[in-house]
């Protein structure tokens, strides 16, 4: 449900730079996000992102952290001060791009 997505995080590591399939995947995700007014945040360092998110539960499937969707089920998605700051950062960065 694109209406509940407030942020898309696309993460890569240096070794992912040459992965054509991943780059095509990212292009399609970015197009979807742009069409649905979803902010996109590109980050490097999936290992660091994994450390921030914490270890998965033992016995669970391995996580693919290349694309994370931050969702908020509330109708007013920007009530959270943290999400509002991220949205502001994304808007400012997009204006400078």
N, C-alpha and C positions, 0 to 999 in steps of 0.2 A: 504494500500500500504506500505509494509515494507521498501521500498526504501526511503520513506519520514519520517520515524520514526528515531529520533536521540537518544531518551532516553525513557526508561520505568521506571516509579516510582511505586514501590509496597509498599503500606502503610498498617500498621497494628497497632492495639492497643493491650494492654496486654490481654484483654478479648478475642481477636481473636486467641490467641495462640492455643486453643483447638478445633478450628473449622476445622474439617477434610476436609469438602467440600472446604473451602477457601484455605487450604494448597494444595489440589489437583489442584485447579484452578491456584494457584501461580506456581506450578510445571509445568503445561502445558504452561503457559505464559512464564516462564523462558526458557523452551525448545525451544519455538518458537523464542524467542529473541536471544538465542545462535545460532540457525540455521541461523538466518538472520543478525548476527553481530550487534545486537542492544544492547547498553549498558543498564545495569540494576542497579538501585539504590534502595536499600531497606531502608525504613525509618519507624520509630515508631512515633506514635502520630498523628492520623488522625484529631483530633480536632485542633491541631496546624496547620496542613496542610490546613484545611478548613479556618482557620483564615487568613493564608497567601494569599490564593486564593480569599478571600472576600466572602461576602454573595451572594447567588443566587438571581436572580430577583424574586420579589414577584409573586406567582402563578406558578412558574416553578416546574418541577419535582424535587424530592429530589436527591441529587448527591451521587453517590457511588464513594468514593475516594480511594478504595482499589487498583485500577490500573489506572495510568494516562500515556498516551502516549504523549510525546512531539514531535511534528512534525515540519518539516521545508520543504517547497515546493521547495527550491532551489536545484540545482544539486550539489553544493558544500556546504554540510550541515554544515561544521565546519568553515564557514566564521565568525560566531559570536564568539567573544572572550569569552563570558560567556559559550557558549556551548563547546568551545574548552577546557576550564578549567574543566568543568564537565567531559568531555571525558578523560582528563588526570587523574583526580582523580579516575574515574572508572577503568582505566587501571592499575594504581598503586595499587589500592585496590585488584584487581583481581590477580595481581602478588604476593601479600602478602597472599592471601587466601590459 
